[in-house]
Amino acid sequence: MPAGNPTLRAITFDVGWTFLHVRPSVGHVYAAVAAQWTGRRFDPALLNRRFQRAWRRQNHFNHSRAAWMAVVDETFAGLVPEPPSRTFFGLLYRRFAQPDVWKPDPNLPGLLAQLRAHGFRLGIISNWDLRLRPLMHALDLAGSFDVIVISAEVGFAKPDPAIFLRAADALGLAPQEILHVGDDLHHDFLGARQAGLQSVLLQPGTPAPTARKIGSLRQLPAWLRLAGFLPSRRR
């Protein structure tokens, strides 16, 4: 828990795999677009595994079109006669800009409303490309946040302290007055703390809130009560 229990005035969230998930999976979307382009069937589970491997092999992924193209090329290597064309990549790139590909956490609207009711300001700090802001509007989520800070727009990415400090400046708050919630230990939890923010790690499967972790967004209010940032429930 935070030392000395400083005042908490805002909560920021990571986006991908924190409150926004691909449905049903990246592999399914890849397979559908590839089938449309080639007329062949592809195994979604295989493509999902290959995507995850290609994603992990990218060092310091910058979310540029070139970086995404490298991931797509590696995912489909050996499955098609030659590297995927720019036309195919364009179809795939645009597909992931469509809101029906994405599923927001069903607990998000209620959670944000609850946090608002307690006076917290809300923000997004995300390593994402220029598709994110239009996507947030298409999903009717952009208006739920006071500040949206996107790596592709500001020129630096988590875990660089600069992106967290940009959010703090936009909120008009000191870093220690902000809690960041995300699913990546290095980029979110440790990156935020390095910048002076408080942080909690979203790690699915965690049965109950701990000093460092929550298992789902539903557990965030309980974590805030445990940390002393929300009043305890009366029994």
C-alpha positions as CSV (number, residue, x, y, z in Angstrom):
1,M,0.0,0.0,0.0
2,P,1.2,3.6,-0.5
3,A,3.5,4.9,2.2
4,G,1.9,7.6,4.3
5,N,-1.4,7.3,2.4
6,P,-1.1,10.5,0.2
7,T,-4.1,12.1,-1.3
8,L,-5.4,10.4,-4.4
9,R,-7.2,12.6,-6.9
10,A,-7.1,10.7,-10.2
11,I,-6.9,7.2,-11.6
12,T,-5.4,6.4,-15.0
13,F,-5.8,3.2,-17.0
14,D,-3.9,1.2,-19.5
15,V,-6.1,0.2,-22.4
16,G,-5.2,-3.1,-24.2
17,W,-5.9,-6.2,-22.0
18,T,-6.7,-3.9,-19.1
19,F,-10.2,-2.8,-20.1
20,L,-10.2,-3.5,-23.9
21,H,-9.9,-7.0,-25.4
22,V,-9.9,-8.4,-28.9
23,R,-12.9,-10.6,-29.6
24,P,-12.8,-13.4,-29.9
25,S,-9.0,-13.4,-30.3
26,V,-6.3,-11.8,-32.5
27,G,-6.0,-15.2,-34.2
28,H,-9.6,-15.2,-35.2
29,V,-9.4,-11.8,-36.7
30,Y,-6.3,-12.6,-38.6
31,A,-7.8,-15.8,-39.9
32,A,-11.0,-14.1,-41.0
33,V,-9.1,-11.4,-42.9
34,A,-6.7,-13.9,-44.4
35,A,-9.5,-16.1,-45.6
36,Q,-11.2,-13.1,-47.2
37,W,-7.9,-12.2,-49.0
38,T,-6.7,-15.6,-50.0
39,G,-9.9,-17.7,-50.2
40,R,-8.2,-20.3,-47.9
41,R,-8.9,-21.3,-44.3
42,F,-6.5,-20.6,-41.5
43,D,-6.4,-22.0,-38.0
44,P,-7.2,-19.2,-35.6
45,A,-5.5,-20.9,-32.6
46,L,-2.3,-21.4,-34.7
47,L,-2.4,-17.8,-35.8
48,N,-2.9,-16.6,-32.3
49,R,0.1,-18.5,-31.0
50,R,2.2,-17.2,-33.9
51,F,1.1,-13.7,-33.3
52,Q,2.0,-13.9,-29.6
53,R,5.4,-15.2,-30.5
54,A,6.0,-12.5,-33.1
55,W,4.8,-9.8,-30.6
56,R,7.1,-11.0,-27.9
57,R,10.1,-11.0,-30.3
58,Q,9.6,-7.3,-31.0
59,N,12.0,-5.3,-28.9
60,H,10.8,-1.8,-27.8
61,F,7.7,-2.1,-30.0
62,N,6.7,1.4,-31.2
63,H,3.3,0.7,-32.7
64,S,4.2,2.1,-36.1
65,R,2.8,0.7,-39.2
66,A,6.2,-0.8,-40.0
67,A,6.4,-2.5,-36.6
68,W,2.9,-4.0,-37.1
69,M,3.8,-5.1,-40.6
70,A,6.8,-7.0,-39.2
71,V,4.5,-8.8,-36.7
72,V,2.1,-9.7,-39.5
73,D,4.9,-10.9,-41.7
74,E,6.3,-13.2,-39.0
75,T,2.9,-14.4,-38.0
76,F,2.1,-15.6,-41.6
77,A,5.7,-16.7,-42.5
78,G,5.5,-20.1,-44.2
79,L,1.7,-20.1,-44.2
80,V,1.5,-18.1,-47.4
81,P,3.8,-18.4,-50.5
82,E,5.3,-14.9,-50.0
83,P,5.2,-12.2,-47.3
84,P,1.8,-10.7,-47.0
85,S,1.2,-7.8,-49.4
86,R,0.7,-4.2,-48.4
87,T,-2.8,-4.5,-49.5
88,F,-3.5,-7.4,-47.2
89,F,-1.7,-5.6,-44.3
90,G,-3.9,-2.6,-45.0
91,L,-7.0,-4.7,-44.7
92,L,-5.8,-6.2,-41.4
93,Y,-4.6,-2.8,-40.0
94,R,-8.0,-1.2,-40.8
95,R,-9.9,-4.2,-39.4
96,F,-8.4,-3.6,-36.0
97,A,-9.6,0.0,-36.1
98,Q,-13.2,-1.2,-36.2
99,P,-15.1,-1.2,-32.9
100,D,-16.7,-4.6,-33.4
101,V,-13.3,-6.2,-33.1
102,W,-13.0,-4.9,-29.5
103,K,-14.8,-5.9,-26.3
104,P,-14.7,-3.4,-23.4
105,D,-14.6,-5.0,-19.9
106,P,-18.3,-5.3,-18.9
107,N,-17.4,-3.9,-15.5
108,L,-15.9,-0.7,-16.9
109,P,-19.0,1.6,-17.2
110,G,-20.1,0.9,-13.6
111,L,-16.6,1.2,-12.3
112,L,-16.0,4.6,-13.9
113,A,-19.3,5.9,-12.7
114,Q,-18.5,4.7,-9.2
115,L,-15.0,6.4,-9.3
116,R,-16.6,9.6,-10.6
117,A,-19.1,9.6,-7.8
118,H,-16.2,9.5,-5.3
119,G,-14.6,12.6,-7.0
120,F,-11.8,10.9,-8.9
121,R,-10.6,12.3,-12.2
122,L,-10.0,9.6,-14.9
123,G,-7.5,9.2,-17.6
124,I,-5.9,6.8,-20.1
125,I,-2.1,6.3,-20.6
126,S,-1.6,3.8,-23.4
127,N,1.1,2.6,-25.7
128,W,-1.0,2.6,-28.9
129,D,-1.0,4.0,-32.4
130,L,-3.1,6.7,-34.0
131,R,-6.1,4.4,-34.2
132,L,-6.9,4.5,-30.5
133,R,-8.5,7.9,-30.2
134,P,-11.0,7.3,-33.0
135,L,-11.6,3.8,-31.6
136,M,-12.4,5.3,-28.1
137,H,-15.0,7.6,-29.8
138,A,-16.5,4.7,-31.8
139,L,-16.9,2.7,-28.6
140,D,-18.4,5.7,-26.9
141,L,-15.7,5.6,-24.3
142,A,-13.7,8.8,-25.0
143,G,-16.1,11.0,-23.0
144,S,-15.6,8.8,-19.9
145,F,-12.1,10.1,-19.4
146,D,-10.7,13.6,-18.7
147,V,-7.4,12.9,-20.3
148,I,-6.2,10.4,-23.0
149,V,-2.5,10.2,-23.5
150,I,-1.3,8.0,-26.4
151,S,2.3,7.1,-27.1
152,A,2.0,7.7,-30.9
153,E,0.7,11.2,-30.3
154,V,3.2,12.3,-27.6
155,G,6.3,10.6,-29.0
156,F,7.2,8.5,-26.0
157,A,5.9,5.3,-24.5
158,K,5.6,3.5,-21.2
159,P,7.7,2.8,-19.2
160,D,9.3,6.1,-20.0
161,P,8.4,8.4,-17.1
162,A,7.7,11.2,-19.6
163,I,4.4,9.7,-20.8
164,F,3.2,9.4,-17.2
165,L,4.3,13.0,-16.4
166,R,2.5,14.2,-19.5
167,A,-0.7,12.7,-18.1
168,A,0.0,14.3,-14.7
169,D,0.5,17.7,-16.4
170,A,-2.7,17.3,-18.4
171,L,-4.6,16.5,-15.2
172,G,-3.0,19.4,-13.4
173,L,-1.9,17.1,-10.6
174,A,1.3,16.0,-8.9
175,P,2.4,12.5,-9.9
176,Q,1.8,11.1,-6.4
177,E,-1.8,12.1,-6.6
178,I,-2.5,9.7,-9.4
179,L,-3.0,5.9,-9.4
180,H,-2.2,4.0,-12.6
181,V,-3.9,0.7,-13.3
182,G,-2.5,-1.7,-15.9
183,D,-1.7,-5.3,-16.8
184,D,2.0,-5.0,-17.6
185,L,4.5,-5.3,-14.7
186,H,7.3,-3.4,-16.5
187,H,5.4,-0.8,-18.5
188,D,2.5,-0.1,-16.1
189,F,3.2,-1.0,-12.6
190,L,7.0,-0.2,-12.4
191,G,6.9,2.5,-15.1
192,A,4.3,4.5,-13.2
193,R,6.2,4.1,-9.9
194,Q,9.4,5.3,-11.5
195,A,7.5,8.4,-12.6
196,G,6.3,9.0,-9.1
197,L,2.7,7.8,-9.5
198,Q,1.1,5.1,-7.4
199,S,0.2,1.9,-9.2
200,V,-1.6,-1.4,-9.0
201,L,-1.1,-4.4,-11.3
202,L,-4.0,-6.0,-12.9
203,Q,-3.2,-9.8,-12.9
204,P,-6.1,-12.0,-13.8
205,G,-6.5,-14.9,-11.5
206,T,-5.6,-12.9,-8.3
207,P,-8.4,-14.1,-6.0
208,A,-8.5,-10.9,-3.9
209,P,-6.8,-7.5,-3.8
210,T,-3.3,-7.4,-2.4
211,A,-0.9,-4.4,-1.8
212,R,0.3,-4.7,-5.4
213,K,-2.3,-6.6,-7.4
214,I,-5.9,-6.9,-8.4
215,G,-7.4,-9.8,-10.3
216,S,-10.0,-7.8,-12.2
217,L,-11.3,-4.3,-12.5
218,R,-14.2,-5.3,-10.2
219,Q,-11.6,-5.5,-7.4
220,L,-10.4,-2.0,-7.8
221,P,-12.9,-0.4,-5.4
222,A,-11.9,-3.0,-2.8
223,W,-8.3,-2.2,-3.4
224,L,-9.0,1.5,-2.9
225,R,-10.8,0.8,0.4
226,L,-7.9,-1.4,1.5
227,A,-5.5,1.4,0.7
228,G,-7.6,3.9,2.6
229,F,-8.6,5.9,-0.5
230,L,-12.3,5.0,-0.2
231,P,-14.3,4.7,3.1
232,S,-14.8,1.2,4.3
233,R,-18.2,-0.3,3.8
234,R,-20.4,-0.3,6.9
235,R,-21.4,-3.7,8.1
